[in-house]
């Protein structure tokens, strides 16, 4: 059974090469980190909006047989404490870099991000290119859409959802139900992340003109999301084309299509994800 540590001081004693399940102070709050497996480079996982590290379990189990893999909960998620606002990609990647450093997990890393996590990992690679051995992005949000250039009706829909989450957070804070109050911080974190995708986070991502020769694989899904209404089919085709363009930002870029998969590629097509990771590890 994985030993559980709570290490809020830099001097906390631990073996960073073995299994880890710990919380570490990254400034104003602590973040939860889990690492298993042995080898190098270390695979680092970042989730989509609203999901804990446990959504990666099948990928963790599969890749831990090949090399070391670490997953964490962003601020306010799972066992991680809420962090300062706003929750943009720049802030979150700085916290992740500090978390890995304090845990003694040395780079370079293979960065794996799903959805919002894919946006974060692009910003991480832009900030710390010397710490990146490769990058695998699963359905990262289209940069042109986040920038406001396409499908404004879907952009407005997402921003309205963020406002609704913020209102729910405020209501939860004043609730007499203790269980409801525990959700207030989580809702506020998610609302801020969603808003920042269209403001701070996208500005940070589009500022990265190239990933150089960092191995980069982008995997896109094909299943149309009915929640996108009349725009759903056109948006799905646009998303795929944007993923192809993103892969071109590296001289060693590669695009893959997860046929029949929903947005949650790591759940619907875990073997495709594991194969892409193994190929990157071998490189």
LINQUI-V823966 format. One record per backbone hydrogen bond with DSSP energy under -0.5 kcal/mol. NH is the residue of the N-H (numbers start at 1). CO is the residue of the C=O. E is the energy in kcal/mol with one decimal. If there is no record, write none. Layout:
nh: (NH	NH)
co: (CO	CO)
e: (E	E)
This chain:
nh: (5	5	7	8	12	16	18	20	22	23	24	25	26	28	31	32	33	34	35	36	38	42	43	44	45	46	51	55	56	57	59	60	61	62	63	64	65	66	67	69	70	71	72	73	74	76	77	80	81	88	92	93	94	95	96	97	98	99	100	101	102	103	104	105	106	109	110	111	111	112	113	114	115	117	118	119	120	121	122	123	124	125	126	127	128	131	132	133	133	134	135	136	137	138	139	139	146	147	148	149	154	155	156	157	158	159	160	161	162	163	164	165	166	167	168	169	170	171	172	173	174	175	178	181	182	183	183	184	187	188	189	190	191	192	193	194	195	196	197	198	198	199	201	202	203	204	205	206	207	208	209	211	214	215	216	217	218	219	220	222	222	223	226	228	229	231	232	235	236	237	238	239	240	241	242	243	244	245	246	247	248	248	249	250	251	253	254	256	258	258	259	261	265	267	268	269	273	274	275	276	277	278	279	280	281	282	283)
co: (3	21	23	6	9	14	15	35	33	5	31	7	29	26	24	73	22	71	20	69	64	108	68	110	70	112	48	52	53	54	56	56	57	58	59	60	62	63	63	36	43	34	45	32	72	81	74	77	30	86	88	89	90	91	92	93	94	95	96	97	98	99	101	100	104	131	42	109	134	44	136	46	138	114	115	115	116	117	118	119	120	121	122	123	124	128	129	109	131	109	215	111	217	113	137	219	142	143	145	144	151	151	152	153	154	155	156	157	158	159	160	161	162	163	164	165	166	167	168	169	170	172	176	177	178	179	180	181	183	184	185	186	187	188	189	190	191	192	193	194	195	196	196	196	199	200	201	202	203	205	207	249	211	133	252	135	254	137	256	258	261	261	224	225	226	228	229	231	232	233	234	235	236	237	238	239	240	241	242	243	244	245	246	247	212	250	216	218	220	256	257	258	263	264	264	265	269	270	271	272	273	274	275	276	277	278	279)
e: (-0.5	-1.9	-1.9	-0.7	-1.9	-0.8	-1.1	-2.6	-2.5	-0.9	-2.2	-0.8	-3.2	-0.5	-2.3	-0.6	-3.0	-3.0	-2.1	-2.3	-0.6	-0.7	-2.8	-2.8	-2.5	-2.1	-1.6	-1.9	-2.1	-1.7	-1.0	-2.7	-2.8	-1.7	-2.8	-1.9	-0.7	-1.9	-2.3	-2.8	-3.3	-2.8	-0.8	-1.9	-0.5	-0.9	-2.4	-2.6	-2.3	-1.1	-2.3	-2.6	-1.8	-2.1	-2.0	-2.6	-2.0	-2.5	-2.6	-2.0	-2.7	-1.8	-1.1	-2.6	-0.9	-3.2	-2.5	-0.7	-2.6	-2.9	-2.0	-2.0	-2.7	-2.3	-1.0	-1.3	-2.4	-2.2	-1.3	-1.7	-2.5	-2.4	-1.9	-2.1	-3.1	-2.0	-1.5	-3.4	-0.5	-1.3	-2.2	-3.2	-2.7	-2.9	-0.7	-3.0	-2.2	-2.0	-1.5	-2.3	-0.9	-1.6	-2.4	-1.5	-2.2	-2.2	-2.2	-1.8	-2.1	-2.1	-2.2	-2.3	-2.0	-2.1	-2.3	-2.2	-2.1	-2.2	-2.4	-1.9	-1.0	-1.1	-0.7	-2.0	-1.4	-0.6	-1.1	-1.1	-2.5	-2.0	-2.3	-2.3	-2.4	-2.1	-2.4	-2.4	-2.1	-2.8	-1.4	-0.5	-1.3	-1.1	-2.0	-0.8	-1.7	-1.9	-2.1	-2.9	-0.9	-1.7	-0.9	-3.6	-1.9	-0.5	-1.4	-2.6	-2.7	-2.8	-2.3	-0.8	-1.1	-2.5	-0.7	-1.9	-1.8	-1.4	-1.8	-3.0	-2.2	-1.9	-2.2	-2.8	-2.0	-2.0	-2.5	-2.0	-1.9	-2.0	-2.1	-1.8	-0.8	-0.7	-2.0	-1.1	-2.9	-1.5	-2.0	-2.6	-3.3	-0.5	-1.3	-1.9	-1.8	-1.2	-2.4	-3.1	-1.6	-2.8	-2.7	-2.1	-2.2	-2.7	-2.2	-1.8	-2.7	-2.3	-1.4)
